[in-house]
Amino acid sequence: MKMIRAILRPETAEKVADSLADAGFVSMTQVHVFGRGKHGAYTGNFGDGKVFVSPVEEAYTVRTGIKGL
């Protein structure tokens, strides 16, 4: 399993969420953050965001402590 984290401009978040849902990825957590990168830019240029893909080695349910999804 992979975890995908995307740092996006606020105005693109809803479009990305809709596209992911249409592709079958219905679970998502959205967190509002404030930050500033090296560049101030707009769509198609520096500053549009980053996507990070990480392997998930283990998952546990907090309530029960059971390992797995």
N, C-alpha and C positions, 0 to 999 in steps of 0.2 A: 504494500500500500504506500501511497505517496501523500504528503501534505503539501498543498499549494498555498502560498501566502503571496498576496498581491498588494503592493502599495500603489494606490491609484489616486488620481485627482478626484475630488468629491463629485464633480459633474459627470464623471464617467462610471461611477460605482453602480448606479441602477441599471445602466445598459449592460455592463459586464455581468451583474447578477441575473438579469433576464436571459442573457445568452447562455450562461452556465446552466440555468434551469431548463432551457430548451434543449440543451445537450444531454440532459439526464442527471446533472449534478445539482440535486435539490437542496442539500444541506450546506449551510453557509453561516458564518459568523461575521458580522460587520462591526468594526471598532473604529470610532472616530478618533483621529490623532491629529496633532499639529506638529509640523516639522518644516524644515527647509533644506533643500538639497544644495548642490553646488551651483545649479543654474536655475534661473526663473524662466520658464518657457511655456508653450502651449502644445496642443495636439500635433504630433509629427516632429517634435523637436525635443531637445533635452528637457528633462523634468516631468515627462509624462508618467513615469512610474517605473516600478521594477516588479518582476514576478520571480519568486523563489520556490523551487521544488525540492523537497527534502524527503528522504525515506522515513517511514514510520516503522520502528522495530517492534514496539509493544504498545498496547493500549489497555487501560484498566478502567472499570466503572468505579467511580468514587464511592457511591453508596454501598456497593457490595464487595469491592476489592477484586471482583472477578476479572481475569485477564481475557482479552479478546474483544471483538466487536459484537 
